[in-house]
């Protein structure tokens, strides 16, 4: 929860004035899914629950599905609570990501949840595209059952770094190393997207595990859609405003507690890092040398 929302819940009416005076920032946690999002793919496979405050995504042999934010944003934080496919989900991918929706020089920040065979850990793959260059995959095995209950997945993006977090535990940091010649996404606004789809040619054990369609349909659940950022089109000064909470000094680097948690994830749960894949990258990528 951001400082802005903390003030809202703790100080009542006073915070309402604060929210109005900081209207460059989009309000967080819309009352319903359709307030900030639209269905982009197969509306028959997305069902609204709890009066539209939660949704169910469906994958069957006929189709997967997807949705996107109605606006694009430049810097800020997005998060969602997601409950993934239970049981045998091998070959499925549930994705939550930001994308500039540009063909040649796209920016993109990805969470991809890779399905598993029952009893095996769920892996989450992150990837960063900057100025059209991607192929920066890292994979982490989640340390809990993400299908048993909802967990919060968030992307925080400012001028200093991009931080991917699970339940406020950082699992990936991509630093702004432009000074060392490394591209960083900072000029293109991005929309917020999610899809549920079949990817059994690569998703589980490199494509060795295929979807068992006898287990279909597959369901994933979302709620608490939280977007706080600078909407585009919008006030041109928003993205460069140093008073935006996500640009504050405490968000320019991981604090000591977050840094310890980040090391714990990398030491105990990381199962793939492109920076150490000498087969793909005989020459270490420049951002890995610069520090990420």
Secondary structure in CASP SS format (residue, H / E / C, confidence):
PFRMAT SS
TARGET T0000
AUTHOR 0000-0000-0000
METHOD secondary structure of the structure
MODEL  1
X C 1.00
X C 1.00
X H 1.00
X H 1.00
X H 1.00
X H 1.00
X H 1.00
X H 1.00
X H 1.00
X H 1.00
X H 1.00
X C 1.00
X H 1.00
X H 1.00
X H 1.00
X H 1.00
X H 1.00
X H 1.00
X H 1.00
X H 1.00
X H 1.00
X C 1.00
X C 1.00
X C 1.00
X E 1.00
X C 1.00
X C 1.00
X C 1.00
X C 1.00
X C 1.00
X C 1.00
X C 1.00
X H 1.00
X H 1.00
X H 1.00
X H 1.00
X E 1.00
X E 1.00
X E 1.00
X E 1.00
X E 1.00
X C 1.00
X H 1.00
X H 1.00
X H 1.00
X E 1.00
X E 1.00
X E 1.00
X E 1.00
X H 1.00
X H 1.00
X H 1.00
X C 1.00
X E 1.00
X E 1.00
X E 1.00
X E 1.00
X E 1.00
X E 1.00
X C 1.00
X C 1.00
X C 1.00
X C 1.00
X C 1.00
X E 1.00
X E 1.00
X E 1.00
X E 1.00
X E 1.00
X E 1.00
X E 1.00
X E 1.00
X E 1.00
X E 1.00
X E 1.00
X E 1.00
X E 1.00
X E 1.00
X E 1.00
X E 1.00
X E 1.00
X E 1.00
X E 1.00
X C 1.00
X C 1.00
X C 1.00
X C 1.00
X C 1.00
X C 1.00
X C 1.00
X C 1.00
X E 1.00
X E 1.00
X E 1.00
X E 1.00
X E 1.00
X E 1.00
X E 1.00
X E 1.00
X C 1.00
X C 1.00
X C 1.00
X C 1.00
X C 1.00
X C 1.00
X C 1.00
X C 1.00
X E 1.00
X E 1.00
X E 1.00
X E 1.00
X E 1.00
X E 1.00
X E 1.00
X C 1.00
X C 1.00
X C 1.00
X C 1.00
X C 1.00
X C 1.00
X C 1.00
X C 1.00
X E 1.00
X E 1.00
X E 1.00
X E 1.00
X E 1.00
X E 1.00
X E 1.00
X E 1.00
X C 1.00
X C 1.00
X E 1.00
X C 1.00
X C 1.00
X C 1.00
X C 1.00
X E 1.00
X E 1.00
X E 1.00
X E 1.00
X C 1.00
X C 1.00
X C 1.00
X C 1.00
X C 1.00
X C 1.00
X C 1.00
X C 1.00
X C 1.00
X E 1.00
X E 1.00
X E 1.00
X E 1.00
X E 1.00
X E 1.00
X E 1.00
X C 1.00
X C 1.00
X C 1.00
X E 1.00
X E 1.00
X E 1.00
X E 1.00
X E 1.00
X E 1.00
X C 1.00
X C 1.00
X E 1.00
X E 1.00
X E 1.00
X E 1.00
X E 1.00
X E 1.00
X E 1.00
X C 1.00
X C 1.00
X H 1.00
X H 1.00
X H 1.00
X C 1.00
X C 1.00
X C 1.00
X C 1.00
X C 1.00
X C 1.00
X C 1.00
X C 1.00
X C 1.00
X E 1.00
X E 1.00
X E 1.00
X E 1.00
X E 1.00
X E 1.00
X E 1.00
X E 1.00
X E 1.00
X C 1.00
X C 1.00
X C 1.00
X C 1.00
X C 1.00
X C 1.00
X H 1.00
X H 1.00
X H 1.00
X C 1.00
X C 1.00
X C 1.00
X C 1.00
X C 1.00
X H 1.00
X H 1.00
X H 1.00
X C 1.00
X C 1.00
X E 1.00
X E 1.00
X E 1.00
X E 1.00
X E 1.00
X E 1.00
X E 1.00
X E 1.00
X E 1.00
X E 1.00
X E 1.00
X E 1.00
X E 1.00
X E 1.00
X E 1.00
X C 1.00
X C 1.00
X C 1.00
X C 1.00
X C 1.00
X C 1.00
X C 1.00
X C 1.00
X C 1.00
X C 1.00
X C 1.00
X C 1.00
X H 1.00
X H 1.00
X H 1.00
X C 1.00
X H 1.00
X H 1.00
X H 1.00
X C 1.00
X C 1.00
X C 1.00
X C 1.00
X H 1.00
X H 1.00
X H 1.00
X H 1.00
X H 1.00
X H 1.00
X H 1.00
X H 1.00
X H 1.00
X H 1.00
X H 1.00
X H 1.00
X H 1.00
X C 1.00
X E 1.00
X E 1.00
X E 1.00
X E 1.00
X H 1.00
X H 1.00
X H 1.00
X C 1.00
X C 1.00
X C 1.00
X C 1.00
X C 1.00
X C 1.00
X C 1.00
X C 1.00
X C 1.00
X H 1.00
X H 1.00
X H 1.00
X H 1.00
X H 1.00
X C 1.00
X C 1.00
END
